[in-house]
Amino acid sequence: MPRLIAHVDMDCFFAAVEVLDDPSLRGRPVIVGADPQGGKGRGVVSAASYEARKFGVHSAMPVSRAFALCPQGVFLPGRMGRYSEISGKIMEILKGFTPQIEQISVDEAFLDLSGCQRLFGEPREIARKIKTAIKSRLSLTASVGMGSNKLVAKIASDLQKPDGLVIVPSGEEKEFLALMPSGKLWGVGPKTADRLKQMGLETIGQLAEYDPKRLETVFGKMGTYLHERANAIDNDAVSQGYQVKSMGREHTYDEDTGSKEDIHRMLLTLSEQVAASLRAEGVKGRTITLKLRYQDFETHTYGRTLETAVDNAIEINAIARMLFDKNWQTFRKIRLIGVSASNLNQGEDQLGLFDDPKKKIKNEKLDKAVDEIRERYGRKAVKRAGEM
């Protein structure tokens, strides 16, 4: 029996939750993200409703640009706690169809429904039942794509948004993908897409027919991956659970800054926030990454992978600060700075050769105490001296 994989993707999730909580927003252009400050805001858009998208607003757009395109929009700050709460309810609904669920973000998940037809009917009927369950219980719409693998299901779910339903029959996967742009494949970013275009491989079908050895010569192992995916070959299993791949925090300055002291202070604040998020999820990160965006929007990232994973702000900040001091082009002002941790693992991590176990225990007790204070009295209840 061929596999039956579904990709469930909520429609404009953040904006939809805002409308759910405030029905007066229905039909209005809702934009979630930073304060536009009358067109002078310096953050970015996290999500935009379909009404806002008609004006050209989209996620990751500078909020000042979004305000210029849609000054009549309703601009709201993000509420991640609320979005996570609703996300949990959505996942519980999906678990009613299969235990084989892989949540890949707060608003989307893969389901392995192979063998579920006896319980829930044919693929189209199953998809409709999933959509109906979410809408009837939460008053939110989801788009569903189905196919024999994760690649096809994910691409299918994006084709008829909002409230879409696309099923790719087994055996028709290559035909389904053939006329789509090469950039639709996972792992194909703007640079790879440009290179493929230069090679005359603008569609997935053209990529599928190209000599795989020549692709490997140009792209290395990535060439083999591209050729397989272009031919609809994807044997990745649906992994149960939700594994966060990275945790990060960013800050956009109200005015571009060249003050090293201010930036060091912000790095410590961001490191504190990342560390607290790691501890809340019970994970530690081995790779610490610094993000710098200069006043002309040119953006750079720098990373360092450690021998042992960490969840302590002082350790994270030491790496972030070292990366900044080493790489900052001091003649250029900073618009945005970010710190993130990736390469995450769970559970206890082995001590390094020169680590002091007593110091480690002391730091863990301190972190636990600070987390408890902040949970009860708020983030600003206690700060490190270096943040002030």
C-alpha positions as CSV (number, residue, x, y, z in Angstrom):
1,M,0.0,0.0,0.0
2,P,1.5,3.4,-0.9
3,R,2.1,5.9,1.8
4,L,-0.4,8.6,2.5
5,I,1.2,11.8,3.9
6,A,-0.7,14.9,4.7
7,H,0.6,18.4,5.3
8,V,-1.7,20.6,7.4
9,D,-0.9,24.3,7.2
10,M,-2.9,26.9,9.1
11,D,-3.9,30.0,7.1
12,C,-2.3,33.3,8.2
13,F,-2.1,31.8,11.6
14,F,-1.0,34.7,13.8
15,A,-3.4,37.1,12.1
16,A,-6.2,34.6,12.2
17,V,-5.8,34.1,16.0
18,E,-6.0,37.9,16.4
19,V,-9.3,37.9,14.5
20,L,-10.5,35.0,16.5
21,D,-9.9,36.9,19.7
22,D,-11.3,40.2,18.3
23,P,-14.1,39.5,15.8
24,S,-14.3,43.3,15.0
25,L,-11.0,42.8,13.0
26,R,-12.7,40.4,10.5
27,G,-12.4,41.6,6.9
28,R,-9.8,44.2,7.9
29,P,-6.1,44.2,6.9
30,V,-4.4,42.8,10.1
31,I,-0.6,43.0,10.3
32,V,1.2,41.4,13.2
33,G,4.7,42.5,14.1
34,A,6.5,45.6,15.2
35,D,5.0,49.0,15.9
36,P,5.0,51.0,12.6
37,Q,5.3,54.3,14.5
38,G,3.6,56.2,11.8
39,G,5.8,54.8,9.1
40,K,9.1,55.3,11.1
41,G,9.1,51.8,12.8
42,R,12.1,49.7,12.3
43,G,11.0,46.1,12.9
44,V,9.5,43.6,10.5
45,V,6.1,42.0,9.8
46,S,5.6,38.6,11.4
47,A,2.3,37.9,9.6
48,A,-0.3,39.6,7.4
49,S,-3.9,38.7,6.8
50,Y,-5.1,38.0,3.3
51,E,-6.8,41.4,3.3
52,A,-3.4,43.0,4.0
53,R,-1.7,40.9,1.4
54,K,-3.9,42.5,-1.3
55,F,-1.9,45.7,-0.6
56,G,1.4,43.9,-1.1
57,V,2.2,43.4,2.6
58,H,4.0,40.1,3.5
59,S,5.9,38.6,6.3
60,A,9.6,39.6,6.9
61,M,8.8,43.0,5.2
62,P,10.1,46.1,7.0
63,V,7.1,47.4,9.0
64,S,7.8,50.9,7.6
65,R,7.2,49.6,4.1
66,A,4.1,47.8,5.3
67,F,2.7,51.0,6.7
68,A,3.5,52.8,3.4
69,L,1.6,50.2,1.5
70,C,-1.3,49.9,3.9
71,P,-1.6,52.8,6.3
72,Q,-5.2,51.8,7.1
73,G,-4.0,48.4,8.4
74,V,-4.5,47.2,12.0
75,F,-0.9,46.8,13.3
76,L,-0.7,44.5,16.4
77,P,2.2,43.1,18.5
78,G,2.8,39.4,18.4
79,R,1.5,37.2,21.2
80,M,3.5,34.0,21.0
81,G,2.0,32.6,24.2
82,R,-1.5,32.8,22.8
83,Y,-0.4,31.4,19.4
84,S,1.4,28.4,21.2
85,E,-1.8,27.8,23.2
86,I,-3.9,27.5,20.0
87,S,-1.2,25.5,18.3
88,G,-1.4,22.9,21.1
89,K,-5.2,22.6,20.6
90,I,-4.7,22.1,16.8
91,M,-2.1,19.3,17.4
92,E,-4.5,17.6,19.8
93,I,-7.2,17.6,17.1
94,L,-4.7,16.1,14.6
95,K,-3.8,13.3,17.0
96,G,-7.4,12.2,16.8
97,F,-6.6,11.0,13.2
98,T,-3.1,9.5,13.7
99,P,-0.4,9.3,16.3
100,Q,2.2,9.7,13.6
101,I,2.5,13.5,13.7
102,E,5.5,15.7,13.0
103,Q,5.0,19.2,14.0
104,I,7.4,21.4,12.1
105,S,6.4,24.8,13.3
106,V,3.7,26.5,15.5
107,D,1.2,26.3,12.6
108,E,2.0,23.3,10.5
109,A,2.5,19.6,10.7
110,F,2.9,16.4,8.7
111,L,0.6,13.4,9.3
112,D,1.3,9.8,8.2
113,L,-2.2,8.5,7.4
114,S,-1.1,5.3,5.7
115,G,-3.6,2.6,6.6
116,C,-6.1,5.1,8.1
117,Q,-8.6,4.8,5.2
118,R,-10.5,2.0,7.0
119,L,-11.2,4.3,9.8
120,F,-11.8,7.7,8.1
121,G,-12.5,6.9,4.4
122,E,-10.6,7.8,1.2
123,P,-7.9,10.6,1.2
124,R,-10.3,13.4,0.2
125,E,-12.7,12.5,2.9
126,I,-10.0,12.3,5.5
127,A,-8.7,15.7,4.5
128,R,-12.2,17.2,4.7
129,K,-12.7,15.7,8.2
130,I,-9.4,17.2,9.4
131,K,-10.4,20.7,8.0
132,T,-13.9,20.4,9.4
133,A,-12.6,19.4,12.9
134,I,-10.3,22.4,13.1
135,K,-12.9,24.8,11.9
136,S,-15.8,23.5,14.0
137,R,-13.7,23.5,17.2
138,L,-11.5,26.5,16.8
139,S,-13.1,28.6,14.1
140,L,-9.9,28.6,12.1
141,T,-9.2,27.4,8.6
142,A,-6.4,25.1,7.4
143,S,-5.0,24.2,4.0
144,V,-4.3,20.5,3.5
145,G,-2.0,18.8,0.9
146,M,-1.8,15.0,0.5
147,G,0.5,12.8,-1.4
148,S,2.8,9.8,-1.1
149,N,5.6,11.8,0.6
150,K,6.3,14.9,2.6
151,L,7.7,16.9,-0.3
152,V,4.6,16.5,-2.5
153,A,2.2,17.0,0.4
154,K,3.9,20.3,1.5
155,I,3.9,21.8,-1.9
156,A,0.3,20.7,-2.5
157,S,-0.9,22.4,0.7
158,D,0.3,25.8,-0.6
159,L,-1.4,25.8,-3.9
160,Q,-5.0,26.7,-3.1
161,K,-4.7,28.9,0.1
162,P,-6.7,29.8,2.0
163,D,-8.8,26.9,3.1
164,G,-7.3,24.8,0.3
165,L,-7.3,21.0,-0.4
166,V,-5.0,19.4,-3.0
167,I,-4.4,15.7,-3.3
168,V,-1.7,14.3,-5.6
169,P,-2.6,10.7,-6.6
170,S,0.0,8.0,-6.3
171,G,2.0,7.7,-9.5
172,E,1.4,11.3,-10.6
173,E,4.0,13.0,-8.4
174,K,6.5,13.8,-11.2
175,E,3.8,15.2,-13.4
176,F,2.5,17.3,-10.5
177,L,5.9,18.9,-9.9
178,A,7.2,19.2,-13.5
179,L,5.9,22.7,-14.4
180,M,6.7,24.3,-11.1
181,P,9.7,26.6,-10.6
182,S,12.8,24.9,-9.3
183,G,12.7,27.3,-6.3
184,K,9.6,25.3,-5.0
185,L,11.9,22.5,-3.9
186,W,13.1,22.4,-0.3
187,G,16.6,23.6,0.1
188,V,16.6,25.8,-3.0
189,G,17.2,29.3,-1.9
190,P,17.5,32.4,-4.1
191,K,21.2,31.8,-4.8
192,T,20.7,28.2,-5.8
193,A,17.6,29.2,-7.9
194,D,19.7,31.8,-9.7
195,R,22.4,29.2,-10.5
196,L,19.8,26.7,-11.7
197,K,18.3,29.4,-13.9
198,Q,21.7,30.2,-15.4
199,M,22.0,26.4,-16.3
200,G,18.6,26.6,-18.0
201,L,16.9,24.6,-15.3
202,E,14.0,26.9,-14.5
203,T,11.4,24.2,-13.8
204,I,11.4,21.1,-11.6
205,G,10.7,19.0,-14.7
206,Q,13.9,20.3,-16.4
207,L,15.9,19.6,-13.3
208,A,14.5,16.1,-13.1
209,E,15.7,15.3,-16.7
210,Y,19.2,16.8,-16.1
211,D,22.3,14.6,-15.8
212,P,22.7,14.0,-12.0
213,K,26.4,13.6,-12.3
214,R,26.7,17.1,-13.8
215,L,24.5,18.4,-11.0
216,E,26.8,16.8,-8.4
217,T,29.8,18.4,-10.1
218,V,28.2,21.9,-9.7
219,F,26.5,21.5,-6.3
220,G,28.3,18.5,-4.6
221,K,26.0,16.3,-2.5
222,M,23.3,18.9,-2.9
223,G,23.1,18.0,-6.6
224,T,22.1,14.4,-5.8
225,Y,19.5,15.7,-3.4
226,L,18.1,18.1,-6.0
227,H,17.8,15.5,-8.6
228,E,16.0,13.0,-6.3
229,R,13.5,15.6,-5.1
230,A,12.9,16.8,-8.7
231,N,11.9,13.2,-9.5
232,A,9.6,13.2,-6.5
233,I,11.8,10.9,-4.6
234,D,11.5,11.6,-0.8
235,N,11.6,8.7,1.6
236,D,11.8,10.8,4.8
237,A,9.6,9.4,7.5
238,V,7.2,11.4,9.5
239,S,9.0,11.8,12.9
240,Q,6.8,11.9,15.9
241,G,7.0,14.9,18.2
242,Y,8.0,18.5,17.7
243,Q,11.7,19.2,17.6
244,V,12.7,22.9,17.8
245,K,15.7,23.4,15.5
246,S,16.8,26.7,16.9
247,M,15.9,29.4,19.3
248,G,16.8,33.1,18.8
249,R,16.0,36.6,19.7
250,E,16.6,39.9,17.7
251,H,16.5,43.6,18.4
252,T,16.0,46.4,15.9
253,Y,17.3,49.7,17.1
254,D,15.1,52.8,16.9
255,E,18.2,54.6,15.5
256,D,21.2,52.9,13.8
257,T,23.9,52.7,16.4
258,G,27.7,52.5,16.5
259,S,28.0,52.4,20.2
260,K,29.9,49.3,21.2
261,E,28.8,49.6,24.8
262,D,25.1,49.7,23.8
263,I,25.6,46.7,21.6
264,H,27.3,44.7,24.3
265,R,24.4,45.5,26.6
266,M,21.9,44.3,24.1
267,L,23.9,41.1,23.4
268,L,23.7,40.2,27.1
269,T,19.9,40.9,27.1
270,L,19.4,38.7,24.0
271,S,21.6,36.0,25.4
272,E,19.5,36.0,28.6
273,Q,16.3,35.6,26.6
274,V,17.7,32.8,24.4
275,A,19.0,31.0,27.5
276,A,15.6,31.3,29.3
277,S,13.9,29.8,26.2
278,L,16.3,26.9,26.0
279,R,15.7,26.1,29.7
280,A,12.0,26.4,29.3
281,E,12.1,23.7,26.5
282,G,14.5,21.5,28.4
283,V,17.2,21.7,25.6
284,K,20.7,23.1,25.2
285,G,22.4,24.4,22.1
286,R,25.9,23.6,20.8
287,T,26.0,26.3,18.0
288,I,25.7,30.0,18.9
289,T,25.0,32.3,16.0
290,L,25.3,36.1,15.8
291,K,23.3,38.1,13.3
292,L,24.3,41.6,12.2
293,R,22.3,43.9,10.0
294,Y,23.9,47.2,9.0
295,Q,22.1,50.4,8.3
296,D,22.0,49.6,4.5
297,F,20.2,46.3,5.3
298,E,23.3,44.2,4.4
299,T,23.0,41.2,6.8
300,H,25.7,38.8,8.0
301,T,25.7,35.8,10.3
302,Y,28.6,34.3,12.2
303,G,28.5,31.0,14.2
304,R,30.6,29.0,16.6
305,T,30.0,25.4,17.6
306,L,31.0,24.3,21.1
307,E,32.3,21.0,22.5
308,T,29.4,20.9,24.9
309,A,25.9,22.3,24.7
310,V,24.9,25.2,26.8
311,D,21.7,26.9,28.2
312,N,23.4,29.6,30.4
313,A,23.3,33.2,29.4
314,I,26.9,34.0,30.4
315,E,28.3,31.2,28.2
316,I,26.0,32.2,25.3
317,N,26.9,35.9,25.7
318,A,30.6,35.2,25.8
319,I,30.4,33.5,22.4
320,A,28.1,36.2,20.9
321,R,30.3,39.0,22.2
322,M,33.4,37.3,20.8
323,L,31.8,36.9,17.4
324,F,30.7,40.5,17.4
325,D,34.0,42.0,18.5
326,K,35.8,39.9,15.8
327,N,33.5,40.6,12.9
328,W,31.9,44.1,13.4
329,Q,32.9,46.5,10.7
330,T,33.4,49.4,13.1
331,F,32.9,52.1,10.5
332,R,29.4,50.9,9.8
333,K,26.4,51.4,12.1
334,I,24.1,48.6,13.2
335,R,20.4,48.4,12.5
336,L,19.6,45.0,13.9
337,I,21.4,42.5,16.1
338,G,20.4,38.9,16.9
339,V,21.6,35.9,18.9
340,S,20.4,32.3,18.4
341,A,21.2,28.8,19.6
342,S,20.9,25.8,17.3
343,N,22.2,22.2,17.1
344,L,20.0,21.5,20.1
345,N,20.0,18.4,22.3
346,Q,17.9,17.3,25.3
347,G,18.9,16.0,28.7
348,E,22.2,16.2,30.5
349,D,25.3,17.1,28.6
350,Q,28.8,15.8,29.3
351,L,31.1,18.1,31.2
352,G,34.0,19.5,29.3
353,L,37.5,18.4,30.3
354,F,38.2,21.7,32.2
355,D,34.7,22.4,33.4
356,D,34.2,23.0,37.1
357,P,31.3,20.8,38.3
358,K,30.7,23.0,41.4
359,K,30.5,26.1,39.3
360,K,28.2,24.4,36.9
361,I,25.8,23.4,39.7
362,K,26.0,26.9,41.1
363,N,25.1,28.4,37.8
364,E,22.2,26.0,37.3
365,K,20.7,26.9,40.7
366,L,21.1,30.6,39.9
367,D,19.4,30.2,36.5
368,K,16.5,28.2,38.2
369,A,16.0,30.9,40.8
370,V,16.0,33.7,38.2
371,D,13.5,31.8,36.0
372,E,11.2,31.4,38.9
373,I,11.3,35.1,39.8
374,R,10.7,36.1,36.3
375,E,7.8,33.7,35.8
376,R,6.1,35.1,38.9
377,Y,6.9,38.8,38.6
378,G,7.8,39.3,34.9
379,R,10.9,39.6,32.7
380,K,12.0,43.0,34.2
381,A,11.9,41.8,37.8
382,V,15.5,40.9,37.8
383,K,18.4,41.8,35.5
384,R,22.1,41.3,35.3
385,A,24.2,44.3,36.1
386,G,25.7,44.2,32.6
387,E,22.2,44.9,31.1
388,M,21.8,48.1,33.0
